Amino acid sequence: MVAARILCIGNRFVGGDDFGPRVYDTLAGMERPADVEIVDGGLAGLNLLRFLEDGRPVVFVDAVSGFASIGEITVIDGDTVARQTNGSFGHEAGLPFLLSVLPAVVDNPPPRIRLVGCEGGASDGAVLDAARLSLQLALEAG
Amino acid sequence: MSSTRKITDIPLNRVEGDLEVRVEHGDGVITDAWSAGILYRGFENLMIGRGPLDGLVMTPRICGICSTTHLMAAVRALDAIAGVTPPDNAIRLRNIALMAEHVQSDVRQSVMMFMADFANPAHSRHSLFEQAQQRYTTMGGSSFIDVIRETKKMLEVVAMIGGQWPHSSYMVPGGIAFEPSQAHLLQCLQIVRGYRQWYERRVLGCSIERWLAVDSRAALDAWLEENGAQRESEVGFLLRFGREFGLDSIGRGNEAFLSCGSLDLPADTAVSGSTRQLVAAGVVRHAAAEAFDHEKIAEDVSHAYYKKALGVLHPSAGETQPHVTEREGGAYSWIKAPRYDGSSVETGPLAEAVIERRPLFLDFLAGPGASSLTRQLARLTRPATLLTAMETWLGECIATHGAAIITGDGRVPDGRGVGLTQAARGALGHWVNIENGKIARYQIITPTAWNGSPRDEKGVRGAWEEALVGTPIADPDNPVEAGYVVRSFDPCLVCAVHTVKRTS
């Protein structure tokens, strides 16, 4: 039974956008509770809806821009992320679009969502810190 | 009388942040166009030196929307090198997942990207503007929301066949890695049937069989007037809104079409096609049909930021060597210019329809010619040509459950191979060379490279560059007409990076 999810998103082939996948790789090698599901969400965008349907709390992990100092790990609530959408849909539609449209397209109440973000390039130490932080947030929420 | 020529950047960034389209216009008409991909990607170079199977894991990550299509192209290249033909059920299950991606993408792109612009204030005087706002306004339009709610279900088909989502890499040389359970296949069938019912009710307003009987422009007019369900359907609204605005008179393009063919037919199946594939391969240039031969494809980099010393190359010998210098002022795009036998061609659902000789679309070409409306109509109605085959193939998989799913031992010897398939946006090719057990060369030509290419060495424009020329622009500050022309090709460039940026 899944109690909470950590959805790591981004492109592992693009420097700077690979923060989420690097955190995923770190989490995959860590000991963690069986009821915390980790997902390498890649570039799935709107198709990540399938992980948001059952109301379980979700911690996203992604690269961010404009929220913190370079290299800093920050935690952003889902509503704030949703407000960053430009109000349109396209191939580039990412997390802000997904979270802004979420209440209208799922049958259950949307889950509690937080984002663990890293501004700019992340050091290996920052990736490890983010992995631990996302796991802690997932455990608290679950 | 003299006219003033101005250069304007078309604000396509709503859809494609890494695509820049610049047009020259005078007297309210576009007179020239340049399309530029502004991001160097170079995924091909990441592949060199890796193991032969790595393409199955890496290339689906190129695109967040077309991951199954890249997986299909990658595995078909390895099938070719290994000299294996997958068993029937492997062919079926590969196809079904790919078709699921298509029928989802076709409706999402049509309603959420193309028709979303019907709610643009530029249409405030359109007689259907108020309805368009109610239906297509982003985040709140009834059609916009309904399309998300219904199309999300189709993804479960890919997840069950692929064993996971995202990053399903279940296609392997010679077949697939595992067979879904019968229970999962039955669930897939239920999802496809449910999607078909919704598609018929909301998108077509009629049965698929009724739609496929529309075989001419006159028959289309009659269909539109036949009943309220059809008039109010998404297809009906596209036609009514588009005609009043004039979408049927813009975006003609060069009327050269290419499909590399897709969806191999199993040896024993109730599904039939005009060839051994459900989607036929072919080329049509100026109404003349010819067989498709991938050896006639070449990549021209005369106007792209790549080293030019090697000239125009077949992709099996292609190079991806970025090269930017002010002394070569002609380059303006990071997209190469694929050409077929020297021709600039378009690819996508309209090309498929023309090459399949579908009467409705041939009638358009014989009459007013191609247009943005025709191109979008082909996309929005393509699921009508796929959903029945999906149901049939799922039924055949259930009936023959336990049959072979792989041929050979999965190993890939040294050699060269090409994997061709049709992505949602058109022809996709992976050209792979394996030497000494490693990938020595990997070249990819995407649909957007065909449709959004820059000029070639002869100065011939790419497909949507050509389609833009002659397009009237009522308001250069809000050139929705140009947006429709480009979006009717469904450009896809920017799904590579999704960083969350602060905007507020």
Interface residues (C-beta under 8 A of the other chain):
Chain A: I9 G10 N11 R12 F13 V14 G16 D17 D40 G41 G42 L43 A44 G45 L46 N47 L49 R50 D62 A63 V64 S65 G66 F67 I76 V81 R83 Q84 T85 N86 G87 S88 F89 G90 H91 E92 G94 L95 P96 S100 V101 A104 V105 L115 G117
Chain B: R14 V15 E16 G17 F43 L46 M58 R61 I62 C63 G64 I65 S67 R108 M112 M113 A116 T138 M139 G140 F144 I145 I148 R149 K152 L155 E156 A159 W165 P166 H167 P491 C492 L493 V494 C495 A496 V497 H498 T499 V500 K501 R502 T503 S504
